[in-house]
Amino acid sequence: MTTSITPWLRRLASPRRAQAGSRGGRQTATLLLRLTCVALLAWIGTIHLHLWLEGYRQIPTDGPLFLIDAVAGLGFAALLVVWAAPLAGLVAAGYTASTLGALLLSLTVGLFGFRESASASFVSQSLAIEAITLLALLSWTALVTAVPQPSGLPVRHRSPALQKSRGR
């Protein structure tokens, strides 16, 4: 089973290389979407840092988590700048989904004894930014992971043993 998973993991962790003959439009769209994701992640981190500095640091348990969230948002933004691998997008999407989930929990049932108010500063903005960031990261990851089909022909996958038996 590990032999079938290993190439997939390797491909997921490797930055995609430009292929000869690939269109520049797709590369440009991929780069712009990645930079948009970077900006959105930095924005999420900046909001959490601002809220932590403005008083959320006084909230037991949630306060330190706001600081961790700020550092993580800025860190994932930097990671996505220097490592354009689909795995970076998936990890950043997981971070964003957990941040969004924590906010939704805090708004509904409370989180670690703290219940956020929908009228608090940056709540509606955070909901929108985090949802958009999650969609953008998943879109970028899917776009980077997708392998373009050469000349519209379907790709046939053959095992190495089958290729050797046919003399290829």
N, C-alpha and C positions, 0 to 999 in steps of 0.2 A: 504494500500500500504506500509506503514512503517513497518508492521510486516514481509513482505517479503524481505525488504531491510536490516533490522536490522541484521539478522544473516550473511548476506553477508558482511556488513561493519565490523562486529565483527571479522569475519574470516580474512578479509583483514588487519585489524589492529593488529592481534595477530601473534606473531612469531610462526612458525610451529614447532611442537614437533616431535621428532623422534618417530616413531611407532615401536612397537615390531615386529620383522620380516621384517622390511624394509631393503633394501640393503644399505650397507655402501658405495658403489660406487656412488650412487645418492647423498648421503649426502656429500661425499667428493667433487663431482663435484659442488654441490650447494655452498659449503663453498669456494671453489677456485674461482668460478665465482663472488661470493659476495666480496671476497678480491680483485679481479681484479677491480671490480667496485669502491671499496674504493680507490684503488691506482689511477685510472683514474680520479675520482672526485677531489682527492687531487692535481693531476697534473693540472687539469683545474684551480683550485683555485690558485695554485702556479704561473702559467703563467699569470693570471690576476693581481696578486699581483706584479710580476716582471714588467709587463708593466706599472702598475700604478706608481711604484717607478721610472721607467725610463723616465717618462714624461707625460704619459697619464693623470695624475692627473691635468694637466694644461688645459685640454680640458673641456670647460663648459658642464655641464650635463653628458656627457659621462664619464668624469674623476671619479666623485663620484660613478657612476654605476660600474666602473671597480673595485673599492674597495669593493663595496657591493657584486659583483660577486666573488671576491677572498674569502671574508669571507663566503659567501654562499657555495662555492665549498668545502672549508675545513670543514665547518659545516656539510654539507650533508655527507661528507666522514666519519666524526666522528659519525653521526647519524646512518649510515649503519653499523658501527662497533658494536654499542651498542644495536641497535633495528633491528633485522632481520625479520621485518614484510614486507609483500608485499606492504603495504601502503608506507613505507619508500622508497621502490624502485620506486613506481609510482611518489611520490613527487620529488625524485631526478631526475627521467626521465623528469618530467615537467620542472625542473630547467635547465637541460641540453638542452632540446629542445628549451627553450626560449633563452638560451645563443647562441646556434647555429643559431637560427632564427635572433637574433640581429646582429650577425656577417654577415650573408648573406644579411640582409637589409643594413647594413653599407657598404658592398661591392658594392651593386647594386644602390640603390637610396639615400643612406645616412640615418643617424639616428641622430635626434636632431641637425641637421645642420652640422654633421661631416660625411665625406665620407672616408672610409678606403681604402687603396691601397692594391691590391693583392700582391704587392711586399714588404709590410711592414713585419717587423720581427714577427714571430710566427703565421702569418695568415694561411698559408697552414698546418702547424702543428696543429693549433687550430681546423681547419675544420676537419681534420682527427681524432684527439683525441675526439672531441665532438661527431662526428658521431659514432665512435666506442663505446664510453661511452653510448650513447643513446641506441644502439643495445644491449650492454651488460646488461644494467639495465632492459630493457624490457624482455630480455631472462631470467635473474635471477628471475624477478617478475613472469613470466609465469611458470618457473620451480618450484618455491616455492609454487605458488598457485595451481598447478596441484595436484590433489588427486589421488594417485595410486589406481588402481582397484584391490581388493583382488582376487587372483587366476584367474584373467581373466574374471570373471563373471560380467555382467552388474549390475550396482547399480540401485535398484528400489526406487523411492521416493514416500512415501505414507504420506498422512496427518495424524497427530496424531489422529483425529477423526476416520479415516478409520481403523487405527491400533487397536483402542479400540473396535470398532464394531466387529472386527474379533477375539478379545480376546488376542491380543498380547501386 
